[in-house]
Amino acid sequence: MKLVQLRAQDGTRLVAAVDNDGVARRIEGATSTYALALEVINAGTKLADVVAARLTSDVVDLEAAAAEGRLLPPIDHEDPAHLHLTGTGLTHLGSAEGRDKMHKAAAGDAVTDSMRMFLMGVEGGKPEGGKPGVQPEWFYKGNGNAMVASGQDLVSPSFALDGSEEPEIAGIYIIDQTGTPRRLGFALANEFSDHVTERGNYLWLAHSKLRPAAIGAELLVGALPEDVRGTSRIVRNGEVIWEKPFLSGEANMSHSIANLEHHHFKYGLFRQPGDVHIHFFGTATLSFADGVTVQEGDVFEISAEPFSLTLRNRLSVAKPETVTVKEL
């Protein structure tokens, strides 16, 4: 089952459930995934059971909603400061190659820190018996103000040196009133980053990640398939200029999802009741690693089963801003 947040043609919000045949139907009384999740948590029931009990016969045309720009992210929060965008890198088999190339110039012939981190994950990222394994690379992207829906522009700041795609799967979580993380499911994502800045010095990784991120409209409820196969492409002036398959799911990862979740939520800061977390699991596929230089107006398209909707976003560049710090 998948959940989709969107706006009706009159502007009102609704939540639809998508069945295995791809048919979307409105959920009675649901105007946000967040409120629906809290209702389920507070009632001590199961999300699938509540959705099944409140599913209406009203069919929702998701393709029309996408074409008309009415799709929303799969979850949001009325106070964007309580939604956290974070992620992990070097978590997929093969993910070190592109990063290693970026950091070789600074490291010379020495083994780069990115390669060391990757190999640590290969050796200890999937521990047995429920024990925590080696911790991954971790980064912060921003709060809910940095979240972009499918169909909206990904706006690169004027000072950025690059703004290109990272096709990923993200986990969607809400923290219950006991401080326990509750995973709602998974979504497609474009963890948009500035790879030229990162290449300049790997200690600038934190800067390179402070960019918006696009989240696919569908929330896959339940387990993520072991083997996720998708396609990432860039369209310029109606023509595909780059296209490549990408892999995700634990069969293609050097870390288990449970291990990535442990090392994020072990911090009490990230277990505040009512907060929402969208956590990116990483990728091994980048157009930047293939020498592609993106341009304003390029469109990123990311698709993968079991998601039926393509995550599509246009690249734009913000106008320069002057920021002055003033004394009180």
C-alpha positions as CSV (number, residue, x, y, z in Angstrom):
1,M,0.0,0.0,0.0
2,K,1.1,3.5,-0.7
3,L,-0.2,6.9,0.6
4,V,-0.2,10.1,-1.3
5,Q,-0.9,13.6,-0.1
6,L,-2.3,16.1,-2.6
7,R,-4.6,19.0,-3.2
8,A,-8.0,18.6,-4.8
9,Q,-8.8,21.0,-7.7
10,D,-10.6,23.3,-5.2
11,G,-7.3,23.5,-3.2
12,T,-8.4,21.4,-0.2
13,R,-6.0,18.8,1.0
14,L,-6.6,15.1,1.0
15,V,-4.8,11.8,1.4
16,A,-5.3,8.9,-0.9
17,A,-4.3,5.2,-0.7
18,V,-3.0,3.4,-3.7
19,D,-3.7,-0.3,-4.0
20,N,-1.6,-3.0,-5.7
21,D,-3.4,-2.3,-9.0
22,G,-2.3,1.3,-9.0
23,V,-5.8,2.7,-8.2
24,A,-5.9,5.6,-5.7
25,R,-8.9,6.2,-3.5
26,R,-9.6,9.0,-1.0
27,I,-9.3,8.2,2.7
28,E,-12.3,9.6,4.6
29,G,-11.5,12.4,6.9
30,A,-7.8,12.4,6.2
31,T,-6.2,15.8,5.2
32,S,-2.6,15.0,6.1
33,T,-0.4,11.9,6.6
34,Y,0.9,13.4,9.8
35,A,-2.5,13.7,11.4
36,L,-3.4,10.2,10.2
37,A,-0.2,8.7,11.7
38,L,-0.8,10.4,15.0
39,E,-4.3,9.1,15.1
40,V,-3.1,5.6,14.5
41,I,-0.4,5.9,17.1
42,N,-2.7,7.3,19.8
43,A,-5.3,4.6,19.1
44,G,-2.7,1.8,19.3
45,T,-3.9,0.4,16.0
46,K,-2.2,-0.4,12.6
47,L,-2.0,2.1,9.8
48,A,-3.1,-0.4,7.2
49,D,-6.2,-1.3,9.3
50,V,-7.3,2.3,9.7
51,V,-6.8,3.1,6.0
52,A,-8.8,0.0,5.0
53,A,-11.7,1.0,7.4
54,R,-11.9,4.6,6.0
55,L,-11.2,4.0,2.3
56,T,-13.9,5.5,0.1
57,S,-15.0,4.7,-3.4
58,D,-13.7,8.2,-4.6
59,V,-11.0,7.5,-7.2
60,V,-8.2,10.0,-7.3
61,D,-6.4,10.7,-10.7
62,L,-2.8,11.0,-9.6
63,E,-1.5,11.5,-13.1
64,A,-3.8,14.5,-13.5
65,A,-2.7,15.8,-10.1
66,A,1.0,15.5,-11.1
67,A,0.4,17.3,-14.4
68,E,-1.5,20.1,-12.6
69,G,1.1,20.5,-9.8
70,R,-1.2,19.3,-7.0
71,L,1.0,16.6,-5.5
72,L,2.5,17.2,-2.1
73,P,5.4,15.6,-0.3
74,P,4.3,12.3,1.4
75,I,4.4,13.9,4.8
76,D,4.8,17.4,6.1
77,H,4.5,19.3,9.4
78,E,2.6,22.5,10.1
79,D,5.7,23.9,11.7
80,P,8.6,23.2,9.3
81,A,11.1,23.5,12.1
82,H,9.9,20.2,13.4
83,L,10.6,18.3,10.2
84,H,14.3,17.2,9.8
85,L,16.1,16.3,6.6
86,T,19.2,14.2,7.2
87,G,21.1,11.5,5.5
88,T,23.9,9.1,5.2
89,G,26.5,8.6,2.4
90,L,28.9,5.8,1.3
91,T,26.2,3.2,2.1
92,H,25.7,1.5,-1.2
93,L,28.0,-1.0,-2.9
94,G,29.9,1.0,-5.5
95,S,29.1,4.3,-3.8
96,A,32.7,5.0,-3.0
97,E,33.9,5.2,-6.5
98,G,32.5,8.7,-7.4
99,R,33.3,10.1,-4.0
100,D,36.9,8.7,-4.1
101,K,37.4,10.4,-7.5
102,M,36.3,13.7,-6.0
103,H,38.6,13.5,-3.0
104,K,41.7,12.0,-4.8
105,A,43.0,15.4,-5.8
106,A,43.5,16.5,-2.2
107,A,44.7,13.1,-1.0
108,G,47.2,12.4,-3.7
109,D,48.2,8.7,-3.7
110,A,46.9,8.1,-0.2
111,V,43.7,6.2,0.6
112,T,41.0,8.8,0.9
113,D,38.9,9.1,4.1
114,S,35.8,8.4,1.9
115,M,37.2,5.0,0.8
116,R,38.1,4.2,4.4
117,M,34.6,5.0,5.5
118,F,33.1,2.9,2.7
119,L,35.3,-0.1,3.6
120,M,34.3,0.2,7.3
121,G,30.7,-0.1,6.2
122,V,31.4,-3.1,4.0
123,E,33.0,-4.9,6.9
124,G,30.7,-3.8,9.8
125,G,27.6,-2.2,8.4
126,K,25.3,-5.2,8.5
127,P,25.8,-6.7,12.0
128,E,24.0,-9.9,13.0
129,G,21.8,-10.5,16.1
130,G,20.3,-7.0,16.2
131,K,23.6,-5.4,17.4
132,P,24.6,-2.0,16.2
133,G,27.3,-2.0,13.5
134,V,29.8,0.6,12.4
135,Q,28.4,4.1,12.2
136,P,28.0,5.6,8.7
137,E,28.8,9.1,7.4
138,W,26.0,11.4,8.5
139,F,24.9,14.8,7.3
140,Y,22.2,17.4,7.9
141,K,20.3,19.0,5.0
142,G,17.8,21.2,6.7
143,N,14.3,21.4,8.0
144,G,10.9,21.4,6.3
145,N,11.6,24.6,4.6
146,A,14.1,22.8,2.4
147,M,11.6,20.1,1.3
148,V,10.4,20.2,-2.2
149,A,7.4,18.3,-3.7
150,S,7.5,16.5,-7.1
151,G,6.8,19.1,-9.8
152,Q,8.4,22.0,-7.9
153,D,11.7,23.6,-8.8
154,L,14.9,22.6,-7.0
155,V,16.4,26.1,-6.3
156,S,20.1,26.2,-6.1
157,P,21.5,29.2,-4.1
158,S,23.3,31.8,-6.2
159,F,26.6,31.1,-4.5
160,A,26.5,27.3,-5.3
161,L,29.2,25.9,-7.6
162,D,26.9,22.9,-8.7
163,G,23.4,21.6,-8.1
164,S,22.9,18.1,-9.3
165,E,20.9,15.1,-8.5
166,E,21.3,12.1,-6.1
167,P,18.6,9.4,-6.7
168,E,17.8,7.8,-3.4
169,I,15.3,6.1,-1.1
170,A,14.4,8.0,2.1
171,G,12.8,6.6,5.3
172,I,9.9,8.5,6.7
173,Y,9.5,8.6,10.5
174,I,7.4,10.3,13.2
175,I,8.4,10.4,16.9
176,D,5.6,9.2,19.2
177,Q,4.8,10.6,22.6
178,T,7.1,8.2,24.4
179,G,10.0,9.4,22.2
180,T,10.0,6.2,20.1
181,P,10.7,6.6,16.4
182,R,7.9,5.1,14.3
183,R,8.7,4.3,10.6
184,L,5.7,5.0,8.4
185,G,7.5,3.8,5.2
186,F,9.7,4.9,2.4
187,A,9.7,7.4,-0.5
188,L,11.7,8.2,-3.6
189,A,14.0,11.1,-3.2
190,N,16.4,13.5,-4.9
191,E,19.0,14.4,-2.4
192,F,20.2,17.4,-4.4
193,S,23.8,18.5,-3.6
194,D,26.7,20.7,-4.6
195,H,29.4,18.3,-5.7
196,V,31.9,20.9,-6.9
197,T,32.0,22.4,-3.4
198,E,32.4,18.9,-1.9
199,R,35.2,18.1,-4.4
200,G,37.1,21.2,-3.4
201,N,37.6,19.9,0.1
202,Y,35.8,16.9,1.7
203,L,35.4,19.0,4.9
204,W,33.0,21.1,2.9
205,L,30.6,18.2,2.7
206,A,28.4,19.9,5.3
207,H,28.2,23.0,3.1
208,S,27.5,21.0,0.0
209,K,24.5,19.3,1.6
210,L,22.7,22.4,2.7
211,R,20.5,22.5,-0.3
212,P,16.8,21.6,-0.9
213,A,15.7,18.0,-1.4
214,A,12.8,16.7,-3.5
215,I,10.6,13.9,-2.1
216,G,8.4,11.7,-4.3
217,A,4.7,11.8,-3.6
218,E,4.2,8.2,-2.7
219,L,4.8,6.8,0.8
220,L,5.4,3.1,0.6
221,V,3.9,1.6,3.8
222,G,5.7,-1.5,5.1
223,A,9.0,-3.0,4.2
224,L,11.3,-1.8,1.4
225,P,12.0,-4.4,-1.2
226,E,15.5,-5.9,-0.8
227,D,16.3,-5.0,-4.4
228,V,15.2,-1.7,-5.7
229,R,16.0,-0.8,-9.3
230,G,15.3,2.5,-10.9
231,T,16.4,5.1,-13.5
232,S,17.8,8.5,-13.1
233,R,17.9,10.9,-16.0
234,I,18.4,14.6,-16.9
235,V,16.3,16.2,-19.6
236,R,17.4,19.4,-21.3
237,N,15.2,21.2,-23.7
238,G,13.1,18.1,-24.1
239,E,16.0,15.8,-24.8
240,V,17.5,13.3,-22.5
241,I,21.2,14.2,-22.0
242,W,22.1,11.6,-19.4
243,E,20.4,8.5,-18.2
244,K,21.6,5.7,-15.9
245,P,20.1,2.9,-13.8
246,F,20.5,3.1,-10.0
247,L,20.1,0.4,-7.3
248,S,19.0,0.6,-3.7
249,G,17.5,-1.7,-1.1
250,E,19.6,-3.7,1.3
251,A,20.8,-6.2,-1.3
252,N,22.7,-3.4,-2.9
253,M,23.8,-1.6,0.3
254,S,26.8,-2.0,2.6
255,H,24.7,-1.0,5.6
256,S,21.5,-2.4,6.8
257,I,18.6,0.1,7.1
258,A,18.3,-0.9,10.8
259,N,22.0,0.1,11.3
260,L,21.5,3.5,9.6
261,E,18.3,4.1,11.7
262,H,20.2,3.2,14.9
263,H,23.0,5.6,14.3
264,H,20.5,8.4,13.6
265,F,18.0,7.9,16.4
266,K,20.6,7.1,19.0
267,Y,20.8,10.8,19.6
268,G,18.1,12.0,22.0
269,L,17.9,15.3,20.0
270,F,16.2,13.2,17.2
271,R,13.6,11.6,19.4
272,Q,11.5,14.6,20.3
273,P,7.8,13.7,20.4
274,G,5.8,15.0,17.4
275,D,8.9,15.6,15.2
276,V,9.1,14.2,11.6
277,H,12.3,12.8,10.1
278,I,13.1,12.2,6.5
279,H,16.3,10.3,6.3
280,F,18.2,9.7,3.1
281,F,19.9,6.3,2.7
282,G,22.4,7.2,0.0
283,T,23.2,6.3,-3.6
284,A,25.9,5.0,-5.9
285,T,24.8,6.8,-9.1
286,L,25.6,10.5,-9.9
287,S,25.6,12.3,-13.2
288,F,28.4,14.4,-11.8
289,A,30.6,11.4,-11.5
290,D,30.2,10.9,-15.3
291,G,31.3,14.4,-16.0
292,V,27.9,16.0,-16.5
293,T,27.6,19.7,-15.8
294,V,23.9,20.7,-15.2
295,Q,22.4,23.9,-16.4
296,E,19.5,26.0,-15.1
297,G,16.3,24.7,-16.7
298,D,17.4,21.0,-16.7
299,V,14.8,18.6,-15.4
300,F,15.7,15.7,-13.1
301,E,13.6,12.6,-13.4
302,I,13.8,9.7,-10.9
303,S,11.7,6.6,-11.2
304,A,11.8,3.1,-9.5
305,E,9.5,0.2,-8.7
306,P,7.5,-0.2,-6.6
307,F,6.8,3.5,-7.0
308,S,4.5,4.4,-9.9
309,L,5.0,8.1,-10.0
310,T,8.1,9.7,-11.4
311,L,9.8,12.3,-9.2
312,R,10.4,15.2,-11.5
313,N,12.0,18.6,-10.7
314,R,13.4,21.5,-12.6
315,L,16.7,23.1,-11.7
316,S,16.5,26.8,-11.1
317,V,19.0,29.3,-9.5
318,A,18.1,31.8,-6.8
319,K,18.8,35.5,-7.1
320,P,21.9,36.7,-5.2
321,E,21.2,37.9,-1.6
322,T,23.1,40.2,0.6
323,V,23.0,39.1,4.3
324,T,24.1,41.6,6.9
325,V,24.4,40.8,10.6
326,K,23.2,43.6,12.8
327,E,23.8,44.3,16.4
328,L,20.9,44.7,18.8
